[in-house]
């Protein structure tokens, strides 16, 4: 993305972020807020929860806000019923992030980072396990079925393991997204205690490992951990040596890119070619790689906010 807006976005355009219930979605929301503030827009958050009832309650609140653009991440758009399509029909621009289905039927204008990224991440996680653990790997994949990206990551992971390591053993254990940061560590420890031959724990979203190092230490467990989309807390745990590695996406750049796409749509422009191609930077981060402050997250482009401000003609 290296194209300036054709026109500077008028001040006061209203952006609303539909936030799922995971810590990662909260972090993305903070980046959306920063980007919208830089653009000169106004910002609001609506929590979607993880059920059709909570999503449709969110949709009712969303209509009352009368936004110019809505950003949706991770939550299955089907949970909103026809509410998103009605919004789109009234001229609202809807941009989703990493939704793994055909979004047009729900009225979503543009889906940034769709199924291709989830499939890639599933393969990358499997390849890491094979490379590090070899032909005798025994792994468990902890999924989050409530997240739209979970199923395609799971399928790609299992397919890649099956194709490239037929002798490897893989189990799949679902985690309730509402238990992250609460009882999820206990669930994972109980599972690992019941399967003492499992030495590698893989996470569709590493956010599910919040609090896990403490729980594993108390249980006397030691396993290799790897997962996608770490939180700041996960990164700190990796830096401290209590989690192993994360496959991280450049959340700051990808989130600001989604806001850029929404701004272009408001102005009647299409998303850029790189946005439509789903370009994004990812990296496996081990302890040695975290020379930055985990609280600020990882970015391949530390000056990205200044770059966006220049493209938006607000620098």
Secondary structure, DSSP 4 states (H G I P E B T S, - for coil): -----SSPPPTT-EEEEEE-SSHHHHHHHHHHHHHHHHHT-EEEEEE--SSHHHHHHHHHHHHHH--SEEEEESS-GGGGTTHHHHHHHTT-EEEEES--S--GGGT-SEEES-HHHHHHHHHHHHHHHHHHHGGG-EEEEEE-TTSTTHHHHHHHHHHHHHHH-TT-EEEEEE--GGGTTTTHHHHHHHHHHH-TT--EEEESSGGGGTTHHHHHHHHT---EEEEES--HHHHHHHHHTSS-EEEEE-HHHHHHHHHHHHHHHHTTPPPPHHHHHT---EEEE-GGG--S-GGG---S-TTHHHHHHHHTT--
